[in-house]
């Protein structure tokens, strides 16, 4: 089993983490900071961050065929 990694990108606690079925290595996280962070697990870096406001985001889902 691979060792767990800490994904860095949120300014507060992450509340949800989801991996894309269509794009291996693409992971999105949401957080109490109102941001969604997109990660590429191949390089372990944040691809980009979407700041959606001050409210916490509690869940995410991928729409089939989009990502």
C-alpha positions as semicolon CSV with decimal commas, in nm:
position;residue;x (nm);y (nm);z (nm)
1;X;0,000;0,000;0,000
2;X;0,129;0,346;-0,092
3;X;0,210;0,593;0,181
4;X;-0,055;0,861;0,240
5;X;0,026;1,212;0,114
6;X;-0,077;1,550;0,246
7;X;-0,226;1,769;-0,024
8;X;-0,149;2,136;0,031
9;X;-0,361;2,413;-0,112
10;X;-0,640;2,504;0,130
11;X;-0,619;2,779;0,390
12;X;-0,853;2,584;0,620
13;X;-0,962;2,223;0,674
14;X;-1,049;2,019;0,365
15;X;-1,404;1,880;0,384
16;X;-1,423;1,656;0,076
17;X;-1,185;1,479;-0,162
18;X;-1,288;1,310;-0,486
19;X;-1,091;1,143;-0,767
20;X;-1,196;1,154;-1,131
21;X;-1,289;0,823;-1,292
22;X;-1,231;0,964;-1,641
23;X;-0,895;1,131;-1,579
24;X;-0,653;0,921;-1,373
25;X;-0,455;1,132;-1,129
26;X;-0,702;1,424;-1,117
27;X;-0,829;1,493;-0,765
28;X;-1,053;1,776;-0,644
29;X;-1,090;1,886;-0,284
30;X;-1,327;2,131;-0,117
31;X;-1,273;2,312;0,208
32;X;-1,399;2,527;0,489
33;X;-1,220;2,818;0,318
34;X;-1,477;2,823;0,034
35;X;-1,224;2,698;-0,223
36;X;-1,201;2,400;-0,456
37;X;-0,847;2,284;-0,528
38;X;-0,757;2,068;-0,827
39;X;-0,455;1,839;-0,794
40;X;-0,252;1,634;-1,040
41;X;-0,133;1,334;-0,840
42;X;0,139;1,259;-1,096
43;X;0,330;1,575;-0,997
44;X;0,170;1,629;-0,653
45;X;0,099;1,994;-0,720
46;X;-0,212;2,211;-0,713
47;X;-0,322;2,270;-1,073
48;X;-0,548;2,560;-0,979
49;X;-0,775;2,688;-0,706
50;X;-1,131;2,818;-0,740
51;X;-1,228;3,067;-0,468
52;X;-1,609;3,051;-0,439
53;X;-1,657;3,277;-0,138
54;X;-1,648;3,261;0,239
55;X;-1,891;2,971;0,289
56;X;-1,766;2,618;0,351
57;X;-1,808;2,366;0,067
58;X;-1,916;2,031;0,208
59;X;-1,933;1,805;-0,100
60;X;-1,822;1,763;-0,461
61;X;-1,902;1,533;-0,751
62;X;-1,775;1,484;-1,106
63;X;-2,028;1,493;-1,387
64;X;-1,953;1,200;-1,622
65;X;-1,783;1,317;-1,939
66;X;-1,668;1,656;-1,801
67;X;-1,353;1,573;-1,603
